[in-house]
Amino acid sequence: MDGPEARKQGQSTTAARSAPRRRDRPLHTTRPISGAGWTRAEAACYVTDAAGSQDPYWKPTGRLVRIDRDTAEGIVLAGDLPAPNAIAFTAAYDGLGVSHNTGNQIDYLSLSADGRKVQTAHPAVHVSAGVGQVDSLAVDAAGNTYVGLHNRATVLVYRPDGELTATIAAPGKDGVSSATNIAIRPDTTEGYMTVSGKDGGFIYGFTALADGVRQSNGG
């Protein structure tokens, strides 16, 4: 089902972002950190090392890392990933989805009770994005996953069973080509997406399929 076109909020903006520094891979200086998420119970931070999104491009060398709240210790939960980007937890925080920028898929990983180990992992959604690449993730109260795309100004919405249920597209007349951040206001269906392209950057509004929750914020 196609969703309505996104509604533009505010004026056009442009911004320059400096390229992240490249180094070897000790945990405290990991290469481009992309997605990040905090668990509610243990307050640990989970981040992705987006290696493979830049030179050497395409090689599956990315990682999912857990950083302890009290000790700041980093533990690699998964490696050899194809440019992992965003993270989205389940409502119970017992598992998470990870988007892969050069793999165009979203993996589901179930976690141990203490969150320090991956119990199981499998590809949950294979995204047919054409020229686009999966970027940010956000979830709503019903468990729907919103997937922002790089090189395509569109957000794809998948049900918990993996079925594509909606497509939210930015109007082409605004000269935009990517939709790389998503947020849904908690306890409402007010959704927002950042889009960018040759004409600058914009924020568009859309109506989500269900209310926003704590995890309804993906970058």
C-alpha positions, 0 to 999 in steps of 0.5 A: 500500500502506498502512503501519502506524500510527506508534508514539508515542514519549515524552510530549506536548509543546507549543511556541510558535514565533515568526513569521519576520520579513518583509523585502525579499529580499537574499540575506543576509536572505531571507524564511522559510528552510525546507529546507536541505541540505549536499553531501558533496563541496563542502560547500556549503549549499542552502536554500529561500526559502519566499516564498509560504507567507505573505502574499502567499500563493500567489504563486510567488515562492520561490527555491532558493539555494546558499551557498558554503562558503568565500565565503558567496556566495549564488547563486539556482539557481531562482526563481518557485517556489510556496513551496519547502520541503524539500530532499532530495539524490540518493545521488550528490549530482548532483541534488535534490528540492524540495517545494513547499508551495502547489504540492503537488508535488516537483520534481527538479533535476539539478545541474552538476558543481560544483553551481552551476547547474541543468542540468534541472528537472521536476515529479517527483511530484504529491502528492494530499494533500487538505487537506494540503500537502507539507512535509518530505522524507527519503530512504532507502538505496533512494531512496524519498522520505518526504513529511511533510504539513502539515494532515494527520498523515501521511507519504507514501512514493514510490518512485524511479519516482514511485509511491506505495508506502506511507502512514504515518498517526498515530493520529487519537485523539491529536488531531494534524493535521500531520506535518512532520519525518521522520528515519530512523536511519542503517543501520537502518529506525528511522523517526521523525516529529514530529506536532502538533495541538490536543493538543500535539506528539508523536514517533512511530516507524515502520519505514522501507522501507529503511535510513536514510542521511545524507539521511534527515533532513527538516524 
